[in-house]
Amino acid sequence: MMHKTISRRYILNRILLYSAAIVMALWTLAPIYLIALAAFSSKDAIYLYPKPLLPVNFSTETMTYFINIKGMMDNVKNSILVALLTIVFSLILGAPGGYALARFRFRGKQALTLGFLITKMFPVAILAVPLAVTFIRMDLYDTIWAVALVHTAMALPFVIIVTSGIFVGVPRELEEAAQTLGCNRIQAFIKVVMPLALPGLAAAAIYTFVTSWNEVFAATILTLRNRTLPAQLMTNLTESPLYFRYAGGFFMIIPALIFIFIIRRYLLNLWGSIVK
Amino acid sequence: MAGIRFQSIRKIYGKVIASNDISLEIKDGEFMVLLGPSGCGKTTLLRCLAGLEHVDQGRVYIGDRDVTDLAPRDRKIAMVFQSYAVFPHLTVFNNIAFGLQMQRMPKEEIKKRVYEGAELLQLTDYLHRFPAQLSGGQRQRVAVARAIVMKAQVLLMDEPLSNLDALLRLQMRAELKRLHDEIKATTIYVTHDQVEALSLGDRIAVMKNGKIVQCDIPMNIYDYPANTFVGGFIGTPPMNFFKGVVQADGACVTIGESQIFPSAGISAAVRVRANQNILMGIRPENITLVRTPQPNTLRARVMVVEPLGSHKLLTMQVGAETAKVSVPPDLVCTSGDEVWLHFDPEKIRWMDGGSGEALLPV
């Protein structure tokens, strides 16, 4: 009797768990699917009503149109460059910062950590105008460098805090052991800390990429001709046809999806395998 | 191979003095144990020698070299860490080879040495595994092998056995001793386990509050503790202490209602302390029970009897104090018995009632 009730409850729990998981998955997947569906239909099919939920009107017409719009590929290239620059900048600046927070005790450490987060309090909208003025003075306005710098500033607090969490997870004794075995501090970092921190650093890099890829506001204000993809889409959105919007939307999603798939293994690794 | 010399080492963390002018000399090939409760500064001293901490004052010598300002890698030391610090991203082979690879040793030589080390620590079958696939004891062996293949002048061990379970600890203890006999490197071993210290050390330095309280061979530490701290820290159960007063004529010591006469060797030192407080330190195994009142004994009541196989451990009420007595396993006694404790006079350690320092023969 006892046994039976337990197994019944177990099954019920499973059902609830899986329904919740399915709902959450649908919440994310349904819009992606609908956008993909529209992006890979013919231009006219988008206006059909009722809309078929299966790709019956499969066509690459919309996407071909989108890709062949003059300058669109330049925007994509800009976006990718900006995102990559942002990753490089924020890891070069953020990882050592995170390492310092993780390893060294110093006066004002708490305040400093809080200070990093406080920078997130200022809306980009407020910062964008003075930034634009500054960049014009520095002759950086309307370059991918300007956008990358702003994106770096936006991602940096997160990168510092996340990487410091990663470095804390790498026991100090490992580094010290490497030092007694013939490494100097830098070699110990490269040979022991880096390999162990890599999954976490990769996750930070992904976050940075997605942050930069999706950022619209600063990118729109700080560029005129050298637009990133979201900035370009944003400016054209209201006056463009529906199929353009769907194609653009789909294009925005792709890199994030690809990145997440590549990095998924590392993310799981990160949670599973930081060894004591 | 080389000896080690600490010369008035001082190390301060904020307000805590971790090393308070410590001087210590360790002979070439010696196995020195630093023993003390947690926070006594023993690990700090070891880390100062390894170069992982900078001393605030004093010099450290390995052989004739002043290594005080050298980086860890230039000190020709090898260290085993408490947490093993085995690199999780490298195989056992690469873990053991790590230090040799850093020296840019030829591949063949590395391979030879790694196999030697693995052989010595019975790791040959595990060379291609990752640390996550090993048991705690095996990981411990990897850490030791990694240090040994360096063939360093000095081998440092920071509580290497404290994370192992009791049985494994016993095994590894014997193995470390065998290993030291084989490689004969000057070894400094940090532990808070007094049994480990007694079993492994050529000498033991007992530490407390950043100072070395006593440094001697294990049997002297055990039999002739320098003060109540050492007597109380070493031995399970620790030394018993009875409060007493030296009689006016200095000939004997009054403890409760009884008189105890010091042995000839120490009587002069006791005599000069007439009317002063004094402590009688005696180890549980140096007490025998007698059933009738006799001179030189203390009356006691048995409170608890614990049969431990090889011996019985008795907890005694002696006046207002309690004492532990170790007796043969076949001795018949039950709680409530009234007995008299007789002390082996040569084994009594008399200590100053105020400072707790042992009296020395004058």
Interface residues (C-beta under 8 A of the other chain):
Chain A: P171 E173 L174 E176 A177 A178 Q179 T180 L181 G182 C183 N184 Q187 V192 P195 L196 S273 V275 K276
Chain B: A50 G51 L52 A71 P72 R73 I77 A78 M79 F81 Q82 S83 A85 F87 P88 H89 F98 G99 M102 Q103 P131 A132 R146 M150 L156
